[in-house]
Amino acid sequence: MDFALWAYPWDLLDEGVENVATRLEEIGVDEISLATNYHSVQPFLPHNPERKTFFAHASSYFQPDESRYGRLEPVSNETMGEADWLAEIADAIADTHLSLNSWTIGCHNSRLGMANPDLTLTSPFGDSLAYGLCPSQPAVQEFLCGLLSDLSERAPFDRIELETFDYFYGTGFGWHHDKYHVDLGTLGEFLFGLCFCEECQATAADAGIDVEAARDAARDGLSACIDGDLPADASVAGWLQMHPELADYIAVRTETLTELYADLSAAVGDDIDLGRYAGFFEVEDAWMHGADLDALAEHLDYYTVIDYESSRKAAVQRMRTANRLTPDIPLHAGVLPGHPAIDDSATVVDIVDGLADAGAERVSFYNYGLLPERNLDWIGAATQPYR
């Protein structure tokens, strides 16, 4: 079994890439999955020697090649300035035992969304959901393909891993300080986050969908959630069965995303493995992000199942669910060996053993800079039997 750690560039540079590599060798980790294009963030950094937090707008941590982009292009991080952190890290890692992966955020980009509201997810009521670019938009598709093409030629990546290359997380919320005092439930949040931008509507209309009826159904369902006429625990799938016009509208965007992934795969080429994260909420709810896991698998080399569970049983069950939904693609796993998922070393060891027994080919741990030193030692205990 292989082991990786997700990491932010500032942690590697503040501590020194060679020092980080030495620490990771001690705990049995051979890969770094580096944040290269990322959403807005404020992490707490318990062992960083230079700072205890870092504020960043949605940014790239490299200097983009403008020729690869159209209307949209990544914005380099302000703290990085004219430097190129990816290039610095790639050069330094070349002299270590570590291999390098790109951890790449796609549509979750509030900076670009605020500047281009017509390219964002648009609620059934016409609100621009600025945290999320809509992957139905041709300009967004061009941006995503350009980003992967740019990254694939910029550093010797073994893998490029995709996060939020979809219609976000099946919810209408994704800002830093979401505030709402209505219990919308999963159904209400899902309906609020359904995209009715001009491009989504046009694509659905071309497929023969009654777009107005679909939007009316979404609005009426959300209003019923607000008024308390639909219970907060109402089943999303069950409710959609009673509103086939909206279910058909949703199916169109699933086809759109599958077609986009063929282009993403072509942008990366054959020399770098292309992976996607699955299961930030429930693995079986990937369709709520517009993702048919089995269809997308045709254009991917593996999935990493986000398995931030607190017990071996729960972690293994998520892997089994993913394997049932998409049985013909390798599965990796992501583990959070710390707060709020896990409180002790023995649980990390038990979960990793369970994932190995369940057939996981690789485990990634979240996240080098966010974990205290003792938690890094827990990772070492979990990897020891597999070295």
Residue pairs with C-beta under 8 A, 6 or more apart in sequence:
1 356
1 360
1 361
1 362
1 363
1 386
2 30
2 31
2 361
2 362
2 363
3 28
3 29
3 30
3 31
3 362
3 363
3 364
3 365
3 379
3 383
3 386
4 29
4 30
4 31
4 32
4 33
4 101
4 362
4 363
4 364
4 365
5 24
5 29
5 31
5 32
5 33
5 364
5 365
5 366
5 367
5 368
5 379
6 33
6 35
6 103
6 334
6 364
6 365
6 366
6 367
6 368
7 20
7 32
7 33
7 34
7 35
7 367
7 368
7 369
8 34
8 35
8 38
8 43
8 54
8 367
8 368
8 369
9 34
9 35
9 61
9 80
9 85
9 86
9 89
10 45
10 48
10 51
10 54
10 79
10 85
10 369
11 20
11 45
11 48
11 368
11 369
12 20
12 32
12 34
12 89
12 92
12 368
13 85
13 88
13 89
14 48
14 49
14 50
14 51
15 47
15 48
15 49
17 89
17 92
17 93
17 96
18 92
18 95
18 96
20 32
20 368
21 93
21 96
21 97
21 98
23 376
24 30
24 32
24 98
24 368
25 97
26 380
27 376
27 377
27 379
27 380
27 383
28 379
28 380
28 383
28 384
28 386
28 387
29 98
29 365
29 379
29 383
30 97
30 98
30 99
31 98
31 99
31 100
31 101
31 158
31 159
31 362
31 364
32 93
32 98
32 99
32 100
32 101
32 368
33 101
33 102
33 103
33 159
33 161
33 364
34 61
34 86
34 89
34 100
34 101
34 102
34 103
35 61
35 103
35 105
36 60
36 61
36 62
36 86
36 102
36 103
36 104
36 151
37 59
37 60
37 61
37 74
37 104
37 105
37 106
37 147
37 151
38 56
38 58
38 59
38 60
38 61
38 103
38 105
39 58
39 105
39 108
39 109
39 110
39 131
39 164
40 56
40 57
40 58
40 110
40 111
40 176
41 54
41 55
41 56
42 53
42 54
42 55
42 56
43 53
43 54
43 367
43 369
43 370
44 52
44 53
44 370
45 51
45 52
45 53
45 54
45 369
45 370
46 52
46 370
46 371
46 372
46 373
47 369
47 372
47 373
48 369
54 79
56 77
56 78
56 79
57 75
57 77
57 78
57 110
57 111
58 75
58 105
58 108
58 109
58 110
58 111
58 112
59 74
59 75
59 76
59 77
59 78
59 80
59 111
60 74
60 75
60 76
60 77
61 76
61 77
61 80
61 85
61 86
62 74
62 76
62 84
62 85
62 86
62 87
62 150
62 151
62 154
63 76
63 82
63 84
64 73
64 74
64 76
64 150
65 150
65 154
66 73
68 146
68 147
68 149
68 150
69 142
69 143
69 146
69 147
69 150
70 139
70 142
70 143
70 146
71 116
71 119
71 139
71 142
71 143
72 112
72 116
72 119
72 133
72 139
72 140
72 142
72 143
73 143
73 146
74 147
75 111
75 112
77 85
86 154
86 155
87 154
87 155
89 100
90 100
90 154
90 155
90 156
93 99
93 100
94 156
99 158
100 155
100 156
100 157
100 158
101 157
101 158
101 159
101 160
101 161
102 151
102 155
102 157
102 159
102 160
102 161
103 161
103 163
104 147
104 148
104 151
104 160
104 161
104 162
104 163
105 163
105 164
106 133
106 135
106 144
106 147
106 162
106 163
106 164
106 165
106 166
107 132
107 133
107 134
107 135
107 140
107 144
107 164
107 165
107 166
107 167
107 168
108 131
108 132
108 133
108 163
108 164
108 168
108 174
109 131
109 132
109 133
110 130
110 131
110 175
110 176
112 119
112 133
112 143
113 119
113 120
113 128
113 129
113 130
113 131
113 132
113 133
114 130
116 133
116 139
117 128
117 130
118 128
118 197
118 198
119 133
119 134
119 137
119 139
119 140
119 197
120 128
120 129
120 130
120 131
120 132
120 133
120 134
120 197
121 128
121 129
121 132
121 133
121 134
121 167
121 168
121 193
121 195
121 197
122 128
122 129
122 134
122 195
122 196
122 197
122 200
123 129
123 172
123 192
123 193
123 194
123 195
123 196
124 191
124 192
124 194
124 196
124 215
124 218
124 219
124 222
125 219
125 222
126 196
129 168
129 172
129 174
129 193
129 195
130 175
131 168
131 174
131 175
132 164
132 167
132 168
132 174
133 140
133 143
134 140
134 167
134 195
134 197
134 199
134 200
135 141
135 144
135 165
135 166
135 167
135 256
135 257
135 260
135 290
136 195
136 197
136 199
136 200
136 203
136 253
136 256
137 197
137 199
138 199
141 260
141 263
144 165
144 260
144 264
145 263
145 264
145 266
145 267
146 267
148 160
148 264
148 267
148 268
149 267
149 268
151 157
151 160
152 160
152 267
152 268
152 269
152 271
152 272
157 272
158 272
158 273
159 272
159 273
159 274
159 275
159 301
160 268
160 272
160 273
160 274
160 275
161 275
161 276
161 277
161 304
162 264
162 274
162 275
162 276
162 277
163 276
163 277
165 260
165 261
165 264
165 276
166 257
166 289
166 290
166 291
167 193
167 195
167 253
167 257
167 289
167 290
168 174
168 193
168 289
169 193
169 280
169 281
169 288
169 289
170 186
170 189
170 190
170 193
170 281
170 285
170 288
170 289
171 189
171 190
171 192
171 193
172 189
172 190
172 191
172 192
172 193
172 194
173 180
173 189
173 192
173 193
182 188
182 225
182 226
183 232
184 192
184 222
184 225
184 226
184 232
185 225
185 230
185 231
185 232
185 233
185 234
186 233
186 234
186 236
187 221
187 225
187 230
187 234
187 235
187 236
187 239
188 221
188 222
188 225
188 226
188 230
188 232
190 236
190 288
191 218
191 221
191 222
191 225
192 222
194 218
194 246
194 249
194 250
195 253
196 211
196 215
196 218
200 252
200 253
201 211
201 215
203 252
203 253
203 256
204 211
204 214
204 248
204 249
204 252
204 253
205 211
207 252
207 255
209 245
209 248
209 249
209 252
210 245
211 249
213 245
213 246
214 245
214 246
214 248
214 249
217 243
217 245
217 246
218 246
221 230
221 239
221 243
221 246
224 230
225 232
225 234
230 239
236 288
240 246
240 247
240 250
241 247
250 287
250 290
253 290
254 287
254 290
254 291
254 292
254 295
256 290
257 290
257 291
257 292
257 296
258 292
258 295
258 296
258 299
261 296
261 299
261 300
262 298
262 299
264 274
264 299
265 274
265 299
265 300
268 274
273 301
273 302
274 299
274 300
274 301
275 300
275 301
275 302
275 303
275 304
275 332
276 296
276 300
276 303
276 304
277 303
277 304
277 306
277 334
278 286
278 291
278 293
278 303
278 304
278 305
278 306
278 322
279 286
279 305
279 306
279 307
279 318
279 322
280 306
281 288
283 293
283 305
283 318
283 321
283 322
283 325
284 321
284 325
286 292
286 293
286 325
293 303
293 322
293 325
293 326
294 325
294 326
294 327
294 328
297 303
297 326
297 328
297 329
300 329
301 329
301 330
302 329
302 330
302 331
302 332
302 361
302 362
303 322
303 326
303 329
303 330
303 331
303 332
304 331
304 332
304 333
304 334
304 362
304 364
305 318
305 319
305 322
305 331
305 332
305 333
305 334
305 360
306 334
307 315
307 318
307 319
307 333
307 334
307 335
307 351
307 355
308 334
308 335
308 336
308 341
308 366
309 315
309 318
309 341
309 351
310 341
310 342
310 347
311 347
311 350
311 351
312 347
312 350
312 351
312 353
312 354
313 354
315 333
315 335
315 351
315 354
315 355
316 354
316 355
316 357
316 358
319 331
319 333
319 355
319 358
319 359
319 360
320 358
322 331
323 331
323 359
330 361
331 359
331 360
331 361
332 360
332 361
332 362
332 363
332 364
333 355
333 360
333 362
333 363
333 364
334 363
334 364
334 365
334 366
335 348
335 351
335 352
335 355
335 363
335 364
335 365
335 366
336 342
336 365
336 366
337 348
337 365
337 366
337 371
337 375
337 378
337 379
337 382
338 370
338 371
338 372
338 375
338 378
342 348
342 351
342 378
344 378
345 377
345 378
345 381
345 382
348 378
348 379
348 381
348 382
349 378
349 381
349 382
351 382
352 363
352 382
352 383
353 382
353 385
355 363
356 386
365 371
365 379
368 376
371 379
